[in-house]
Amino acid sequence: MQVAAAEIIAALPLPCILIRRDERIEAANAPALSLLGQGIVGRHFITALRAPTLLDAIESCLRDGTARRLEFHSSDGRQETSYQTSVASITLDGAPGVLVTFEDFTEKAQAGQMRRDFVANVSHELRTPLTALIGFIETLKGPARNDPVGQERFLTIMEAEAARMNRLIGDLLSLSRVEAEERVRPTDRIDPSDIIRSVLGRLETLAEQADVRLQAVLPSDPLTMMGDEDQLRQVLTNLVENGIKYAGRGAEVTVSLTAIDNEPRLRGPAVRIVVADTGPGIDPYHLPRLTERFYRIDNHRSREKGGTGLGLAIVKHIVNRHRGRLRIDSTLGEGTQFIISLPRA
């Protein structure tokens, strides 16, 4: 049974077009029409494909029959999509033609860019304290060799820079572990009220030093859920510490726990944990990017407070592992709320 070329093209999952020897488009499947526009069949391929490198590849393939591969980029006005394009010779009704296929590799390209950005960010974060340490060591070995007061000051700064590197490495290892376990659901039954009390107790001294008041609003009845106790303790520690560091003197940080009979976003009963502060709030411009690795609203202030830029990324991955949802609400001048919804079952 003879099958028409157009029928074969229509059955392929990737966007594909067939181009005849006379340089007109013989057939295009539905994905190709969606990518390149309706009504391209029968038209000269130059009117449908406006990428110079792709046009050159098609013309060369029609001329010498040699297959070629290249990148093709398309934009819908909101985002750019990248395609690995294959141009190969094919015979149509006894005459040479060209088959062009488009394979979407946008996610792979984005993942590669994320890896490059991550390495660049880590390198930058480590280079700054390392440069400071090297400079102070040279000073201690030279001009400050016989200066006890200067030595004491330089060693204090060096200690702070070394601690900063240690925190960064600790957060990187923590993020790596969380990402490795993200697809594994927790199997322990825990009481989030106990975790909240424990975290607030450990951070009480830090809060007193910052003149920030901590308080908990917990249910009177026992409340349990499936979860990883250590990871949820890390989530609450990161969020409460952020509140203490950035809310300002005289502020309050409140952690509340509520049982929800039906959380629409989780399609079932849930536990809702809200960490709220009465600080200066966050500009709405920053909210969508707060959980990105190394994203900081104020780089200088964050580093001054000991932040690594990874705390909220860790929070996001832990919440994802628990099949939960994280929402950040903030109003300038009124404070910020981190709202975590976790399934109870």
Number of C-alpha atoms within 10 A of each C-alpha: 3 4 7 10 15 14 12 11 21 18 11 13 13 16 23 24 28 25 26 23 16 13 18 19 22 23 22 27 21 19 17 22 18 11 14 17 12 12 10 20 19 14 14 16 22 16 9 18 14 11 13 10 12 21 15 11 19 26 17 15 21 23 13 9 17 13 18 16 15 13 16 19 13 13 10 8 6 6 8 11 15 20 19 15 21 21 24 20 21 20 13 17 10 7 10 17 25 26 24 22 22 22 16 18 15 15 11 11 14 12 12 12 12 13 12 11 14 14 12 11 15 16 11 12 18 17 13 12 19 16 12 15 20 12 13 18 16 12 15 19 11 10 10 16 12 11 10 11 9 15 18 12 10 20 15 12 16 20 11 15 20 17 14 20 19 13 15 21 15 13 18 18 12 17 19 13 12 21 16 12 13 17 12 12 14 17 10 11 14 16 15 22 21 14 18 23 14 14 18 22 11 11 15 16 12 14 22 13 10 17 15 23 16 20 15 15 14 19 12 7 7 10 17 15 18 18 25 17 17 9 20 19 16 18 21 21 21 17 21 24 19 18 26 26 19 17 22 16 16 11 20 20 27 18 24 18 19 16 20 16 12 13 16 10 12 15 10 14 17 23 23 20 23 22 20 23 29 20 24 17 18 19 12 12 9 12 14 10 14 20 21 15 21 21 17 19 16 9 13 10 13 16 14 10 11 16 20 24 22 21 26 21 18 26 24 20 22 23 21 18 21 22 18 20 16 18 13 18 14 19 15 12 12 12 20 22 21 17 18 21 24 27 23 21 12
